[in-house]
Amino acid sequence: MVSDSESRAVPGSTYELMQELDLLDASQVRLFVDDFDELYLQLADAEPVGPLTGRRAFPLSHEDEFIALAMAGGDEKGTEVGIIRRLTELDKESRRVLQSELEWHHFTTQITAIHSIETRHYVPHWDVETTRGRHLFEMRSRRDLRVLAGGRVLLQDADGNRYEIRDLNLLDDPSRQLIEAQI
């Protein structure tokens, strides 16, 4: 027996992912926060929907594309409402509101310098300077350190806090040497 997806497939054709997504028309989207700081969506003249949460589909590679909006509470918690194709397609205020929501859920402290990385009993202890001051933390393993394209580095400490080095090449030489020994 042939499944529906197989019967729709045409030899030589490509799969159209965009047809499967519930993309919202950015020109009809208005995002705002209510008096309780909760995110709401209003499409054209329809009633507002919310409270919502926004999540990046590709937070590491395409952070401003394919932003999923889903219900944040109640019986419908997690139910997807729609997807914003590109953040830049939204009006200025909606973009500001959604960026604020995304920053809240994807918060990472920026590391600007590394003072030391010492391994004691197989546990790396980091002493770093960040945009929020000096931090000391431990990492569980080297798997909690990810090097991405463009010299970007993501770290997660033993408590689940996230840190980012936006560009490894912009660190001072001693900091770069310390982290390169960990990679």
N, C-alpha and C positions, 0 to 999 in steps of 0.2 A: 504494500500500500504506500502511496506517495503522500508525504506531508504537504500541508498548505504552502510552506515556504519553498519546498522543492517544486511544487507545481507552478509557483509564480516565477521561479528562476528561468531566465532565458539564457541559453548557451551564449557565452561571450559577453554577457552583461555584467556590470559590477553592482555590488550591493550598495544601496542608497541609505546610509546611516541617517542622513538628515530627514528622511521620510519617517523614520522610527521615533524621532525625538519630538517632544511636545514643546517646540520652540515658540516663545512669546514674541509678538510683534512689538519691537522696542518703541515704535512710535505711539503705541497704545498703552504702554506701561507707565505707571506712576507709582513709585515706591516712597513710603513715608514711615515715620515712627510716631506712635501715639503718645499720650501723656505718660504711659508706663514704660516708654523706651522700647516698645515692641515693634517689629517690622511688619508692615502691611503692604499689600499689593492692590492697586486699583487699575483695572483694565477699562479704558474708555470711560463710559458712564455707568459701568456695573458697580455693584456694592463692593466695598473693600473686603479682601480676603486676608485672614491672619489670625493670630500672630504666626509669623513665618521665620524660618531660618534659611540662610544662604550657605551653600557649600560649593567649593570649587571641584569640578570633575577632574581637572588636571593641575593640582596645586604646584607641582614642581616644574612643569614644562610650559603650560599655557594658563597662567594664573588669572588672566583677565578674560578668558573665554569659557563658554559652557558652564555658567553658574546656575546650579539647580536651586530652585525655591521649593521648600517643603513646609508642611504644617509643623509648628513648634510644640504644640500641646494638645491636650484633650484626646478624644477617641481617634482622631485623625492624625495623631502625631506621626511624622515621618512620611505622610502621603505627599507625593510630589505634586506641585501645582503647575509647574512649568519650568522652562529653561531659558535663561538669557544667553543669547548667542555670543555677544561681545559687550563687555562693560562700556566700551566707548560709544555704543549705539544709544545708550540711555541719555535722557536729559540730564543737565548738570546736577540738579538736586537729587534725583533718583540715584545717579552714579555715586554721589557723596554718601548718601544713606547706605547703599549697598556695600561700598568700600569699607565703611565703618563697621558694618556687620561682619564682613569677611575678616577684617583685621582682628576683631574680637575672637573669632573662632580659629584663626590661623596665626595667633600671636607668636612671634619668635623674637628673642632678644638678640640684638646684633653684637657680635664680638668684634672689637676693634683692635685688640692686642692680646697676646698670650704671654703671661709672665712665666709660667712653668707648667709642665706636665710630668708628674712623678707617678710611677707605678709601684704600689705597695700591695703585696699579697695578690698580685695579678689584677689589681683594680687601678685603673688610671684615675688620678686626682688632678683636676684642672684648676688653675688659677688664672683667670682671664679678666680683661677690662672690657666692659660693654658700654653701650649707649646709656645704660641705666646704672653705671657704677661697676665696682669690682665684684666679681662673683667667684666663689669656690664651689666646685661640684665634682661628683664622681660619675663615671660611666660604667655601665654593666659590662659592655664588651665593645670590640671594634665594630661590630655590626650596627652600633648606634651612631656611627660616623659615616656619612654618605657624601661622596664627592660627585658633583654634578657638572654639566657643561659650563664653560665660561669661568671656571675657577670657583664656583659657588660650592660651599660646604655646609651641610646640615648636621647638627649634633643633637642627641637627646640624652639628658642626664638620667641617673638612676631613679629620680623622682618623676620622670616624664616631662620635665621642662624642656622646651626646644630652644636651640640657639642656631644662629646663622652667621656665616662669614660670606658676605655678598660677593667678594672677589679675593681669592687667596693671594693674588698677585699684588694687591694693594696693601697687604700687611707689611710691617717693617721686617727686615731681614731676620732678626732673632725669632720673631713670632712665626714667620713662614718656615724656618728651619725646624722649630719645635713640632709644628703640625705635620710637616712632610715626613717626619720620623714616624708618625702614627698612621699614615696612609699606606 
